[in-house]
Amino acid sequence: MKRIMLVFGTCPEAIEMAPPVKAFQRDREHFKAIVRVTGELRQMLDSAGS
């Protein structure tokens, strides 16, 4: 199993990274997806996740 870390900090980056994050999370047999947020523009990211 490969561990993949996806790092982003802004709302536009989070939107762009959503498809790859979902794809890695679906294939749990081959990948362990680790998602990290840098905290940049945290309020925008919180509202995007709602």
N, C-alpha and C positions, 0 to 999 in steps of 0.2 A: 504494500500500500504506500502510495506517495502522499506526502503532506504538501499542500499548496497553501501559501499565505497570500491573501489578496488585501492590499492596503489602499485606502483612499481617504480623502479628507473633506471634499466639497460635495455639495448636492449634485452638480452635473457629473462628477466622477462616480458617485453612488448610482446614478441612473445608468451610466454607461457600463458599470461593473455588474449590474443585476443579472443579466443573462449568463455571464460566465460563472458567477457565484451559484446560481440555481443549477447549472449544468454539473458543476463539481459536486454539489450537495446531492444531486440525484444519483450519481455514480459512486456511492459509498463503498462499493466493493474494491475500487481501484484508488480512490482519493479520499483524503481527509482535508476538507476545506477549513481553513482558519481565516476568519475575516477580522481585520483590525481597522479601526477608524482613528485618524490622527487627532481629531477633536477640532480641527479647523472648521469654523462656521458651524459649530455644534447644533445651534438652534435650528438651522435650515435642515440638517440631516435628520434631526428628531421629527420635524414636521413631515419630511418626505417618507419616513418609515411608518407613519400613522395611516 
